[in-house]
Structure formats: structure tokens, C-alpha cells
Amino acid sequence: MSTQEKEILADAEQFAHKYILDNYGLEVDFTDHKFSPVDLDKSVGIHGHVKGDDDQKVFVLVKYDPLKVETLSLPEGTDKK
């Protein structure tokens, strides 16, 4: 992974973490990611789980130019604050 991709990923993870915490009150741990092809979209899909519960999966698709949550998948029954 290039230095630029590492910076994009770190920014996207930080943005997604804050978004989920502020809007849903959940702490999450991110464990995997995949960049979309640049010619298709400037986004990165980030997989993880609710902190302390590996079975409660989380997925966030973050556009990184500019930063925006495009898609969000949280455990069933998770309500917005």
C-alpha cells in the first residue's frame, strides 16, 4: 500500500469511526478494507465490528474526495441517536 493510500485509509477510518460514534453511539474496530478502482469511484470499503463483540459486523463505504459516508451497515436493531 502506498503512503497516499495509507493516509487516505487512516483519514477514512477516523471519519467513519467518529460518524458511527456520533450518530449511533457505537465504538467500532476496523479490521479490513478495500479501495474501489480509482477510475470508478474515490471510495474505500471498511469492514469491522462493534468493539468487544466480533460477531456484530460493521461495514462503511467512505468517499474520500471529499470525505462522506456513502453506505453504512450496522448490526440489526442499531438505532440512530
Stockholm file with secondary structure:
# STOCKHOLM 1.0

chainA/1-81         MSTQEKEILADAEQFAHKYILDNYGLEVDFTDHKFSPVDLDKSVGIHGHVKGDDDQKVFVLVKYDPLKVETLSLPEGTDKK
#=GR chainA/1-81 SS CCHHHHHHHHHHHHHHHHHHHHHHCCCEEEEEEEECCTTTCSEEEEEEEETTEEEEEEEEEEEETTEEEEEEECCTTCCCC
#=GC SS_cons        CCHHHHHHHHHHHHHHHHHHHHHHCCCEEEEEEEECCTTTCSEEEEEEEETTEEEEEEEEEEEETTEEEEEEECCTTCCCC
//
